[in-house]
């Protein structure tokens, strides 16, 4: 590739990625030459500035025409812009948690903590803009490998070591399954480009080829189900969430899960949604909706039911996260045109905000009490009314009660299930029942916060990063719950 060809590309389309990459490189080099024992917390603020810069550069591209570079392997379209906004917002909030994070045994690897988070975020962003199996897989592995290291960053903590080991093993299995499924689709088309695959796959008529394409879809979907932690591919999540540092748990819960749904949307809906089944009357994706529906139903039921028995707050939130993955899958089953994208995007945006908010409070409480048990929240409202009210807002939103972003997110998914050409009445009913089950464990935490006697008289202390995260998440949860139309109008007018 000559210099003239390189200069002909619209490299501005990759400006957010370049900013994140440059910031990560600067942090790694500065950390390398800093004296051992010197404070590296200021590197976190530098990393946060890089994420904010990436958000600004992305905002400047809203409304611009789609850009395709590097032989159609990287695209900046409305899909990429919409989901990069969620990823960067979640990354910025979690970076504030990372700046505040201070485990009891200390953290000598704080520099690595920051630039590994940036590397994982960069991988997720690459997945959102990839239009080729190779770049999709590269972004997935950049996200995954960075996450493996982050999960085990507390090297002197046995639970952290266990979480990293389980995450690596399960991640390796999921990667192998995903890659195996991709190999089938490459064998059918002879190309890794998604845009070149679509016209070739759209013309498949022989039953043998359609059968292979169906196997490919199932393998890819199962492999990615590990990433989004759906039942029965969820067993790694509770242990990893419990053992990983709290900011990493928050990252896995929101950014990594969102990235998993991004790659499912890119591959499964754009590619397999265009392959006709053996009858030729519908696509493979539509013919296999029953499989996805069962997966969604079991995920919602198991996630919420097992969460009832948890005593550790991070394990409970892990099963809550599993249940929320099931809610989003309902949107995939209710495949009804553009509206599914609208609904899934809003739900993931709301989920990122309310989940990061609750993890901010969890980090503060666990640092003060030295415990991650739900009982550590006892009397929180008496110690800090602001913290108690914030917890209530986040949990009510996760439960899906009116006036919150979580309620609007669930309603859009729920209504989508009924506006589909074949209404998913049973699945929608299961979604309602699973939501009711979630009230028991969410309200159980609220009982601790408001009605249990406080364990300690020590006042609840706020740090500047936690104040920023909590304030932003509370405001966004309420505003999106009261004025959801503003978010949908912004998506329709400026991004899509």
N, C-alpha and C positions, 0 to 999 in steps of 0.2 A: 504494500500500500504506500504510494508516494505521498510527498508532503502536500501537493496540491489537492489530492483526494481528502487528506485529513482536514485541511483548512476549509473544504467545501461543506463539511458537516455543520449543522446548527447545534454547536456544543452548548449553547445557552439552555437547551432543553434539559441538560443534565446538571444545571447549576446547583439545585438543592443537594444532589449527590456529591458534587465536587466540594461543596462547603462542608458537608459532614465528613467526607474523606480527608480533606485538608486539615480540619480540626482534629480528627483522630490521629493523623500523622504528627501534627504539632505537639499534641499532648504526649504521645509516645516518646518523641525525641526529647522534649523538656524533662519528662519523668526519668528518662535514661541518664541524663547528665546532672540531675539534682542530687544533692548530698543525702545520704541515708539518714533518716530521722527528722529531716526538715518537713514542715507541713506542706501537704499537697492538696489541701482542700480548695485552694484558690483555682486549681486546675479544673475543678468541677464547674466553677462559675464561667471559666473560659469555654468549657464544653457546652454549657447551657447557652452561652452567647452564640456559638456555632449553630445550635439547633434553632434558635430564634432567627438567625440570619437565613437559614434554610427555609423557614416558614415565610419570611418576608419575600424571598426570591420566588417561592411557589405562588404566593399571593399576587405577585406582579405578573405571573403567567396566566392567571385566571381570565377567561374570555378570549385568550389568544387561540389561533388555529392549532390543530394537532400537529405535532412534530414527530417525524420518524427518521431515525438515524441508524448508522452501523448496520446497513443492509437489512433493515426491518427487524432488528433484534431488540431495539429499544424504542419505545413509543411514549410520548407524552400526550395522552388523550384525556377525555373527560373522566374516564374510569380511573386512570392513574392519579390525576389531580385530586379527585374526591377522596380516595383512600390514603394518599400520601398526607393529606391534611389531618386525617385521624391518627396516622402513625406518628407524625411529627408532634402533634399536640400531646399524645400519650407519652412520647419520648421526652418531651420537655418537662412534663409534670413528674415523671419518674426520675429524671435527672435531679430534680430538686430533692426528692426523697433520698437519692444516693449521696447528695452533698450533706444532708442531715444525718445520714446513717452512721452509727458508731456502736459496733458490737462490744460487749463487755470485755472480750479478750483483746480488743483493739483490732486495727486493720492496717498492716504494713503495706498491703498491696492496693492502696487507694488509687494510685495512678492507673494501674491496670484496670481497676473497677470502672473508671470513667471511659477510657478509650475502647474497652471491650463492649460497653453499652452502646457506644457510637458505632462500632463495627456491626453489631447485631442490628441496630436501627438501619444502617446502610443496606444490609442484606434484605431487610423487609421492604425498603423503598425500591430496590432493584426488582424485586418480585412484582411490585405493583406496575412497573413500566415494561416488564419483559414481554416480548412477543415471540419468544423462541425457547424451546425446551432446554437448551444449554444454559442460557442466561437465567432462566427460571430456576434451574437446579443450582447454578452457582450462587444466586441470591439466597436460596433455601439453605445451602450448606454454610454460607457465611453467617446467617442468622443462627443456625443450629450449633455450629462449633463454638461460636462465641458464647452461646447460652450454656453449653456444657461446662465451659470453664467458669462462667459466672456463678453457676449453681454450686460449684465446689470451692469458691474463693475463700471461704472460711476454713483454711486448711487444718486448723487445730480443733475443729468441731466435728465430732463423729457423724452427726446427723447431716451436716453439709457434705461430708465425704460420701455418705450413703446416697444422698439425693443425686449427686453428680454421677455416681456409678450407675444408678438405675436409669438416669436420664440418658446417659451415653448408650447403654445397652438397648433401651427401647427406641431411642432416636436412630441408632444404626439399623435396627430391624425395619423401622418405618421408611427410612431412606432406601433400603434395598427393595422393599415392596413397591415404592413409588417409582423407582428407576426401572424396575422390571416391567411395570405397566407402561411406562413411557417407551420402552424398547419395542413393545408390540405395535404401538401407534407409529413409531418411526419405521418399523418393518413394513407396515401397510402402505406408507406414503413415500418413503425414501427421503424425507426431509424433516428437519427439526423446527422449521418455521411454522408457527401457528397459522399465519395468514395463507401460506401455501398449502397447508394441510386441508383447510376447510373445503375448497372446491373439489379436491380429490376425494375426500371422505363423503362429501355430499352426493357423489355419484356411485357409491357402493351399492351393489344390487345382489351380488352372490351371497348366499346364506353363510358360507364358510367365513368370508371376510367380515360379515356383520357379527358373527359369533366371536371372532377374535377381537373385534373392536369392543364388544360388550365385556369380554374378559379384561381388556385393557382398562376400561372405565372402572370396573370393580377394583382392580389392583391399585390404580391411582387413587381412587376415593378411599380405600382402606388405608393405604399408606399415609395419606394426608389426615385421616381421622385420628391417627396418633398425635399429630401436631395440634389439632383442635380439641383433643381429649374427649372423644365421644365414646360411649359404652359400645362394645366391650374393650376398647383400646385406650382406656383411661387409667389403668392401674398405676401408672407411674406418677400421675399428677399429685395425689395427696402427699406422698412421701417427698417428692421434689419440692412442692410448695412449702411444706413444713421445714425442710432442712436448708433451703436456699436463703440467702440474705433477703430481708423483706423487700427492698427495691427490686431485686431480681424476681421474686415471687410476683410482684405487681407487673413487672415487664412480661413475664411468661403468661400471666393471666390476661393481659390486654393487648399488648403490641404483638407478641408471638401468635396469639390466637387470631387476632385480626389478620395478620399476614397469612395464616393458614387458610382463612376464608377467602382472602384475595386470590391465592393460587388456585383454589377450587373454582372460583368464579372464572378465572382466566382460562383454565384448561377444560373443566367439565362443562361449563355452559357455552363457551365459545366454540369448542371443538366437538364435544360429544352431543351438544344440543343441535348439531347440524347433520349428524349421521342418521339416516333412516333405519328403522328396525326391519326385521325380515318381511313384515307386511307392507312396509313402505308408507303406512298411514301416519306414523308419528316417529319422533326421534328416539334414539337409544335412551337418552336421558329421561324422556317421558315414559318410555316403556319400563324403566327401572325405578320409577318413582315409589313403587311399593317398598323396595329395599330401603330407600332413603327414609320413607315414612316410618318404617319399623325402627330404624336406627334412631330417628328423632324421638319417637315415643319412648323407647327403652332408655335413652339418654336422659330425658326429662324425669322419668319415674325414678330410675336408680339414683341419679344425681341428687334429687331432692330428698328421697327416702333415706339414703345413707347419711346425708348431711344432718339428719335429726339426731344421730347417735354420736356426733363428734363433740369432743370437749376442747380440742385445740382450735383456736379461731382460724388459723391458716389452713388447717385441714378442712374445716367447715366451708371456708371460702373456696377451697379447691373443688369440693363437690358442688357448691353453688355455681362455680364457673363451668363445670361439666353440664349442669342443668341448663345454663344459659346457652351453651353450644347447641343443645337440643332445640331451644326456642328458635335460634337462628336457622337451624336446619328445616324448621317448619316453613320458613320463607322459601327455601329451595324446592320443597315439595310443591308448594303453591306457585308453580312456575306459570306466571301469567303476564309475560311481557315486561314492559319497563318498570311497572310498579314494584316488582320484587326487588329491583336494585335500589329503588327509593327507600323501601322499608328496611332492607338489610343494612344499608348505609346508615340510616338514622339509628337503628338499634345498636350497631357497633359503636357509633359516636356516643350515645347515651351510656353504653356499658363501660367504655373507657373512662368516662368522667366519674361515674358513681363508684366504680371499682377502685380507681386510683385514690379517690377520696377516702374510702373506708380503710385502705391499706395505710394511708398517712396516719390515721388515728391509731391503727394497730401498732405501727412503728413507735409512736409516742408512748402508748400505754405499756408495751412490752419493755421499752427501755427504762421506764420509770419503775415498773414492778418486777422486772426480771422474769416475767412469765408470759406465755402466749395462750394460756387457758382462757376460756370465755369468762371464768370467774374473776379474772383480773379487771374486767370492766365494771365490777360491782361498785356502785356509788359514784360513777364517773360524773353524773350530772351535778352532784353536790360538790365535787371537787372542782369542776369546771363546767358551768352551764353551757358555755359556747361549744365545748367538745361534745357534750351530751346531745345538744340539738343537732350538731353536724352529723353525729352517728345516726340519729333518728332519721334525718333527711336521706342519707345514703341508703340505709336499710329499707326505708319505705319505698325508695325508688327501685332498689333491687327486687323488692317484693311486687312492684308493679301497681302501687296504689295511686289514685288520681292526684293530679297536681304536680307530678314528678316526670322527669324525662323517661324513666323506666316504664311508666304507665303508657305513655304515647308510643314507645318502642314496641311494647307487647301488643297494643291495640292495632298498630299498623300491620304487624305480622299476622295477628288473629284475623283481621278483616281481609287480608290477602288470601287466607285459606278459604274464605267463603266466596270471594269474588272470582276464584278460579273456575274454569269451564266445568271441572268436576269437583265440586266443593268437598273439602277434606273435613267433613263433619266430625268423624271419630277422632282424627288427629287434633282438631281444634278443641274438642271436649277434653282430651287427655292433657292438652296444654293448660286448660283452665284448672283441672284437678291438680296437676303438678304445681301450679302457681299457688293454689290454696295450701298444699302441703308445705311449701316454702315459708308460709306465714308463721308456722310453728317455730322454726329455728331462728328466723329473723326476729320475731317478737320475743324469743327467749333471750336474745342479747339485749333488747330494749328493756326487758324486765330487770336484768342485771344493772343496766345503766341508770334506770330511774327508781327502782323499788327495792334494791338490795342495799344492805348496810355497807358503807365504804370500808375497804380493807385497811386503808392507811389515811392519815390526816394530811399527808404531804400534798401540797397544791400541784395541780396539773400544769406543767411548764410547756410553753410554746417556743419553738425556734422560728426564726424568720422564714426558712424554706417551708416549714410545715404550715405556717400561717398563710403563705402565698398559695400553696397547693389546696389547702382546705377551703380558703375563701373562693378561689376560682372554681373548684368543683361544686361547692354549695350553690354559688350563683348560677353556674351553668345548668345544674340539675333542676333548679327551680324555674329558670327562664325557659329552658327547653320543654319543661312540663306545662308551662302556662302559654308560651308563644311558640309552639312547634312549627307553625306555618312559616316563621322567619327562616328556620333552617331549611325547610323544603323549598321555599322560594329562592333562597341562596343557591341551593343545589341545582334547581331547574334553570335559573337565569344566568348563573355565572360559571358553573362547572360543567353541566351536562349540555 
